[in-house]
Amino acid sequence: MQIIYEDNHLIAINKPAGWLVQGDETRDKPLSEWVKEYIKVRYKKPGDVFLGVIHRLDRPVSGVVVFARTSKALTRMNELFKDRKVEKTYWAITGTRPDPLKGHLSHYLLKDPTRNIVKAYDQLGRRTAEAKLAELDYELMAEIGHNHLLEVHPITGRPHQIRVQLSKMGWAIKGDVKYGSPAGLEDGSISLHCRELAFEHPVKKEQIRIEADPPATQLWKLFKDRY
């Protein structure tokens, strides 16, 4: 567990792919519980440790996850995410070159909770009346063979947003068989990484940027000169 930022109000982790952020029906130990244990031991905290889950990354995704260490920080961070005042930067490796190389994507996303899958539509219709607008900006950063590194800035925060929007365009993320990749990766991860979160600190009121290096896998090492 790599801690990449820590103060009295927040703690940020570079989440390994495959880890849950918060517990679910699998009952696998989530990242939040590991962080609680770390705080309890590090600061010799008696009793229960408060830790607020602010946002999540999908299980096969790696990168920056920020937790709140106080209720004040949790409330204010929730407001920042709600008001879209958190600048998010993701990196994705796709097997298809995007065309155009830089642009804006706008779709309507509808989640099927029974299958835990999201579908993207170009416009609303009678069957998609409950779909939510999803927007992101992207740009091709580098490419080596059939590996294309994209920088993605999601504007909205919909479930599976980057995965399904890139797939809708025909640019499936490598390893993401749920959304169109022809093959999975050996470790079960997908090539999507939350590279950076930038926001005004909820208590100190200063701008901070929290950055996380991608996993040390062969695929990500192709683009080592980028980080």
C-alpha positions in Angstrom: 0.0 0.0 0.0 1.7 3.2 -1.2 0.8 6.4 0.6 1.3 9.3 -1.7 -0.2 12.1 0.5 -1.0 12.4 4.2 -1.9 15.2 6.6 -4.3 15.5 9.6 -7.4 15.8 7.2 -6.7 13.6 4.2 -4.8 10.5 3.2 -4.2 9.4 -0.4 -3.2 6.0 -1.7 -1.9 4.7 -5.0 -4.4 1.9 -5.3 -3.1 -1.3 -6.8 -5.3 -2.8 -9.5 -7.5 -5.6 -8.2 -8.2 -3.9 -4.8 -11.7 -2.8 -3.7 -11.9 0.7 -2.4 -14.9 -0.1 -0.1 -16.4 -3.5 0.9 -18.9 -5.2 -1.2 -20.7 -8.6 -1.4 -17.5 -10.4 -2.1 -16.4 -9.7 1.5 -12.8 -9.2 0.3 -10.9 -6.8 2.6 -11.1 -3.4 1.0 -8.5 -0.6 0.8 -10.4 1.5 3.3 -9.9 -1.2 6.0 -6.1 -1.4 5.3 -5.9 2.4 5.6 -7.8 2.4 8.9 -5.4 -0.2 10.3 -2.4 1.9 9.1 -3.7 5.0 10.9 -4.5 3.1 14.1 -1.0 1.7 14.3 0.9 4.7 13.0 -0.8 7.2 15.4 -1.5 4.8 18.2 -5.3 5.5 18.0 -7.4 3.7 20.6 -10.9 2.4 19.6 -12.4 2.9 16.1 -10.6 5.0 13.5 -12.7 7.4 11.4 -12.1 7.2 7.7 -14.5 8.7 5.1 -14.7 7.2 1.6 -14.9 10.2 -0.8 -14.8 8.5 -4.2 -14.0 5.2 -5.7 -12.1 3.5 -8.5 -13.3 0.4 -10.2 -11.6 -2.8 -8.9 -9.4 -3.4 -11.9 -8.3 0.3 -12.1 -5.2 1.7 -10.4 -4.2 5.1 -9.1 -5.1 8.0 -6.8 -7.7 7.4 -4.1 -8.3 10.0 -1.5 -9.9 9.3 1.9 -11.0 11.8 4.6 -9.6 11.5 8.1 -12.1 13.9 9.6 -15.9 14.4 9.1 -15.2 18.1 8.2 -12.9 17.0 5.4 -15.3 14.4 4.2 -18.2 16.9 4.0 -16.1 19.5 2.2 -14.5 17.0 -0.2 -17.9 15.5 -1.1 -19.0 19.1 -2.0 -15.9 19.6 -4.2 -16.6 16.4 -6.1 -20.3 17.2 -6.4 -19.6 20.7 -7.7 -17.0 19.4 -10.2 -14.2 21.3 -8.5 -11.8 18.3 -8.6 -9.6 18.1 -11.7 -9.1 14.5 -12.6 -6.4 13.1 -14.9 -6.5 9.5 -16.1 -4.2 7.6 -18.3 -5.5 4.8 -20.5 -3.8 2.4 -22.9 -6.0 1.4 -25.9 -5.4 -1.1 -28.7 -6.9 1.2 -31.3 -5.6 4.7 -32.3 -8.2 7.3 -31.5 -9.5 9.4 -34.4 -9.4 12.3 -34.0 -6.3 12.3 -31.8 -7.7 14.9 -29.5 -11.3 15.7 -28.7 -14.4 15.8 -26.5 -16.8 12.9 -26.0 -20.4 13.3 -24.9 -22.7 10.3 -24.4 -25.7 9.3 -22.3 -25.0 6.4 -20.0 -27.4 3.9 -18.6 -26.4 1.3 -16.1 -27.8 -2.2 -15.9 -27.4 -3.0 -12.1 -28.2 -6.7 -12.6 -25.2 -7.2 -14.9 -23.1 -4.3 -13.5 -22.5 -3.0 -17.0 -23.1 0.4 -18.5 -24.2 1.2 -22.1 -23.5 4.5 -23.9 -26.0 6.2 -26.2 -25.5 9.2 -28.6 -28.9 10.6 -27.6 -31.8 10.1 -25.3 -34.8 8.0 -26.3 -37.9 6.4 -24.8 -35.9 3.4 -23.6 -33.1 5.6 -22.3 -35.0 8.4 -20.6 -33.1 7.7 -17.3 -29.6 7.8 -18.8 -27.2 10.3 -17.4 -25.0 12.7 -19.5 -21.3 11.8 -19.4 -18.6 14.1 -20.8 -14.8 13.8 -21.0 -11.8 15.3 -22.9 -9.1 13.1 -24.2 -5.8 13.4 -26.1 -3.3 10.9 -27.5 0.0 11.3 -25.6 2.2 8.5 -27.2 2.0 5.3 -29.1 4.2 2.2 -29.5 3.0 -0.4 -31.9 -0.6 -1.2 -31.2 -0.4 0.5 -27.7 -1.8 4.0 -27.6 -1.5 6.1 -24.4 -4.4 8.5 -23.9 -4.7 11.3 -21.3 -8.3 11.6 -20.2 -10.0 14.3 -18.2 -13.5 13.2 -17.2 -15.8 16.2 -16.6 -18.7 14.2 -15.1 -18.2 11.3 -12.7 -20.4 8.5 -13.9 -19.8 4.8 -13.1 -17.5 3.1 -15.7 -17.5 6.4 -17.6 -14.1 6.3 -19.3 -14.3 2.6 -20.0 -17.6 2.7 -21.7 -17.1 6.0 -23.6 -13.8 4.9 -25.1 -15.3 1.6 -26.0 -18.3 3.3 -27.6 -15.8 5.0 -30.0 -14.1 1.7 -30.8 -11.1 2.4 -28.6 -11.5 -0.2 -25.9 -9.0 -0.1 -23.0 -6.5 -2.9 -23.0 -7.6 -5.8 -20.8 -11.1 -4.5 -20.4 -13.0 -7.5 -21.8 -16.3 -6.2 -20.2 -16.1 -3.3 -22.6 -14.7 -4.7 -25.8 -11.1 -5.6 -25.3 -10.4 -8.8 -27.2 -8.3 -10.2 -24.4 -7.7 -9.8 -20.7 -4.4 -9.1 -19.0 -2.7 -11.8 -16.9 -3.2 -10.0 -13.6 -6.9 -9.3 -14.2 -6.3 -5.5 -14.3 -7.2 -3.1 -17.1 -4.9 -0.4 -18.5 -6.7 2.5 -16.8 -4.9 4.5 -14.1 -6.0 7.6 -12.2 -2.8 9.6 -12.6 -3.7 12.8 -10.7 -6.3 14.6 -8.7 -6.0 18.4 -8.2 -8.3 20.5 -5.9 -8.3 23.1 -3.1 -7.5 21.5 0.2 -10.8 21.3 2.2 -9.3 22.9 5.4 -6.0 24.5 4.4 -7.6 26.2 1.4 -4.5 25.8 -0.8 -4.2 24.1 -4.1 -2.8 20.6 -4.0 -2.0 18.0 -6.7 -1.8 14.3 -5.8 0.0 12.2 -8.4 0.4 8.4 -8.6 2.8 6.4 -10.9 1.2 3.6 -13.0 1.8 0.0 -12.1 5.2 -1.5 -12.7 3.9 -3.8 -15.4 5.4 -4.4 -18.8 2.6 -2.6 -20.7 2.9 0.6 -18.6 6.7 0.4 -18.7 6.5 1.0 -22.5 5.6 4.6 -21.6 8.1 5.1 -18.7 9.5 8.3 -20.3 6.1 9.9 -19.7 6.3 9.8 -15.9 
